[in-house]
Amino acid sequence: MQLEALLNYPRALPAMPRAVSDLLAEMNKEDPSPKRVGELIGHDPALTTRVLRLSNSAFFRVSRKVGSADEAVALLGMTHVRSLVMAAALGASFKNVPGMDLQQFWRYSLRVAEISRSLAGLLHQNPGNAFTAGLIHAIGILVMHIAMPDEMALVDMGTPPLDLQRALAERNHLGYTYAEVGAGMAEKWQFPQEMVTALACQNEPFEGDNYDRLAGLLHLASWRARAEEIQLDNAGLVATFPDLIGLTLGLDLDNVLEKDPSEWSFSQALGAFIE
């Protein structure tokens, strides 16, 4: 299936739920209104329930029970609310994907999001945008499996979805990769153009006319999370580290390897909203 046909395949690209679309539109403004965000969450009972459950979870260790969307927004902050809204949207949109282990996929995606946010701090980039981009960076893989399960099964047989060479295998087989598919989806969902471009360029962030630091950040975070999933040893980490991208960003292997899983993190708490 050609890329244009895939992006216009109705069953592969779920529509953004109206409540989520309105929330992201508000949060993408230069000066979003916490009051308006609380109101929009309050209009969706399912989303309100999820927000309150996270607000009252062990991660935040609140001294009293949070009972309203407005209180939750004040407690979580806009960055966490944005991540939660995205997680709710993704969890509702992708329930059953042929050939994909969704528990592994969301664990990996949350890990990329967490590493992306940490690296953004080192690179003086927006950590909220980095987290969201990391969370959805590989969403194209799910879209491709929904639209063409038989063709993707052939790719999976030789190169599993989280293999370090996955993008190359997809390009050789299809002429495009999950990166372009994910960027197309993000554009249809009206994500900020900065994020759409980063998703599209994540596999080759500094080649040709490209110079996209967010895309480079995603590339390093994805490499780190994939290395964890396939359990690379130290020699494997050294051999596969994308050193040219790291050099361009001013990050070395140690900078990226320092981003190890924490005992309890926001990403772990957020995982309950996707699975």
Salt bridges, closest charged atoms under 4 A:
ASP22 OD1 - ARG18 NE 3.09
GLU26 OE1 - LYS29 NZ 3.00
GLU39 OE1 - ARG36 NH1 3.70
GLU71 OE2 - ARG64 NH1 2.55
GLU114 OE1 - ARG111 NH1 2.98
GLU151 OE2 - HIS173 NE2 3.78
ASP156 OD2 - HIS145 NE2 2.63
ASP156 OD1 - ARG166 NH1 2.66
GLU170 OE2 - ARG166 NE 2.77
GLU180 OE2 - ARG171 NH2 2.81
GLU228 OE1 - ARG111 NE 2.82
GLU228 OE2 - ARG224 NE 3.68
GLU229 OE1 - ARG107 NH2 2.86
ASP260 OD1 - ARG224 NH2 2.50
